[in-house]
Amino acid sequence: MSRFFDLVSKPAREMGGYSPNPPKQRAREFQPRLIRLDSNENPFGPSPRAIEAMRAALTTVHAYPDDDCIELRRKLATQHDLAPEQVLVTAGSTALLSLLCTTLLVPGLNAVTSERSFIVYSMAVHATGAQLIETPMRDDAFDLEAILGAIDGNTRLVFLANPDNPTGTMLDTNAVDKFLSRVPGHVVVVLDEAYYEFAKHLAASRKVAHPSSLEYVQRGASVVVLRTFSKVHGLAGLRVGYGLGPAELLTYCARMRNTFSVASVAQSAATAALDDRNYIDRVVASNTAQAEVLANGLSALGYRVVPTFANFLYCDVAEDAASFAERLLNEGVSVRPLRAWGAPNCIRVSIGTPEQNQFLLNAARKVAGRKSSVSVFRS
Ligand SMILES: Cc1ncc(COP(=O)(O)O)c(C=O)c1O
């Protein structure tokens, strides 16, 4: 075997080599003007207030950042009506997923989530040597009965992506309330709300009750709500996210994090982005309107589209999705085929600007039914 195979830890040996980036580097070589609808990024660029704040922060990057992100933490605490100790800022919400796993899991323990959910749950759990139990979905959504049934004495974490990525489905207030009332006390429930603002708006427009997850935290439930600056604020490249949860648990998590992990420029940008109400409202309103345009357009081509509560659509193209995505790539637009999620006929399409969405629909119209043989998505 190789030189280090016997030296590295068992989880390092056994973890797969999943890369979150689509093969865009290769795609860019032949498509320099590629439209990227593959990573659920904000198509409008960063919040202008965040850009201004980043410029101002550049002159102080010779100094280490504030390890506790005090200004941002206080602002988030005030905004959510919590104590600063109930807020933990991390380098993206994925960093907090890893911290929760290293804080609560060891080999022999487990976490529970649904199949076809956010791929980082699996990576974060397996890195600790613990087990991840994935229950089957029901109607493209989390089956909470199945999750309750999978919890045992060794379970420490449950991950609910709400809305789910990649299906875009959302659990409503009633479902989450009932679920939490039945979860045993030794389990921490992570409500991953990366798409919170989009979900809230889409739920209101469809008269669906969006869970008031903050109330769970305010009443001291064993719940950690995850939010991020990567989506509605357009700051994915900066890596800032946060958790809202029990102060004691977050203190343990904070001990496990890397020192100075949230860059000072990122802290400044995030703090400013919170005040950029005009930008947030514009992004959310466009997403709500365009979700419908894109869903109608794809449905008109004969594809099954799952109603979304996020900034992307889950779409069954009734053929090999990798091949379909490759044909779209050749037309200049990148979407995510979902074989790795166990959905070989499905793609996830991020909701772009109105122009990008029209481009995608035109490209989909062109490539529908046309097959190709070699796929860059398979390697
Ligand atoms: C469900 C879910 N949680 C978390 C994240 C990641 O957020 P961050 O960029 O803050 O690490 C994503 C990003 O795609 C997501 O889909």
The ligand as a MOL file (V3000), in Angstrom:
LIG
                    3D

  0  0  0     0  0            999 V3000
M  V30 BEGIN CTAB
M  V30 COUNTS 16 16 0 0 0
M  V30 BEGIN ATOM
M  V30 1 C -28.1380 23.1630 3.8140 0
M  V30 2 C -26.8840 23.9650 3.7550 0
M  V30 3 N -26.2400 24.2630 4.8970 0
M  V30 4 C -25.0930 24.9690 4.8840 0
M  V30 5 C -24.5440 25.4170 3.7040 0
M  V30 6 C -23.1850 26.0510 3.6760 0
M  V30 7 O -23.1240 27.2610 4.1470 0
M  V30 8 P -21.7300 27.9800 4.3900 0
M  V30 9 O -21.3240 28.5870 3.0960 0
M  V30 10 O -22.0960 28.9790 5.4320 0
M  V30 11 O -20.7180 27.0190 4.9110 0
M  V30 12 C -25.1650 25.1410 2.5010 0
M  V30 13 C -24.5510 25.5950 1.2520 0
M  V30 14 O -24.7910 25.2360 0.1750 0
M  V30 15 C -26.3590 24.3940 2.5260 0
M  V30 16 O -26.9740 24.0600 1.3920 0
M  V30 END ATOM
M  V30 BEGIN BOND
M  V30 1 1 1 2
M  V30 2 1 2 3
M  V30 3 2 2 15
M  V30 4 2 3 4
M  V30 5 1 4 5
M  V30 6 1 5 6
M  V30 7 2 5 12
M  V30 8 1 6 7
M  V30 9 1 7 8
M  V30 10 2 8 9
M  V30 11 1 8 10
M  V30 12 1 8 11
M  V30 13 1 12 13
M  V30 14 1 12 15
M  V30 15 2 13 14
M  V30 16 1 15 16
M  V30 END BOND
M  V30 END CTAB
M  END
